[in-house]
Amino acid sequence: MPLRNVQFGLETVITHPDLVNLYECSIGDGTRIGPFVEIQKHSHVGARCKISSHSFICEGVTIEDEVFIGHGVMFTNGLFPRACTPEGRLQTDADWTMMPTRICHGASIGSNATVICGNTVGRFALVGAGAVVTRDVPDYAIVAGVPAKVIGDVRDREDLPTQSTGMATP
């Protein structure tokens, strides 16, 4: 699989470079990318992130610093996907509108979650495994379910990161 036209930060780690598909994207300092990850053009992954195996980060996704992406997380970038135009020809880039998605600093997305395009996951928010994010997630919220609903606040937990470095309280 290719690594094509990727802007890498310092000390970026790709655990199995032959088993990823990264192209026309940027990846920040100290970020770790697992095997079988695809990161498409016009996407950005910040510094000190962890992108776990089998995740798909499509065009238009911005992941800020210190974000955790679990195994098999999927992002979308079109609200009305179709293979063909109404006239019956295969769609091209000119036939659809890319909707951006933003994952804010320190957020965590659990394994097998899906984030529908056009949404923002707030700072230090936690998306439960298998959740489907269909609307914005507030800062510090814990969301779970299909569709994802707020079920808690990470500030109620003892292990809340207290600094931008993600250090847990002792």
Salt bridges, closest charged atoms under 4 A:
GLU64 OE2 - ARG102 NE 2.67
GLU66 OE2 - ARG48 NE 3.05
GLU66 OE1 - HIS105 NE2 3.11
ASP93 OD2 - LYS41 NZ 3.30
ASP95 OD2 - ARG89 NH1 2.84
ASP153 OD2 - ARG155 NH2 2.68
ASP159 OD1 - ARG157 NE 3.27
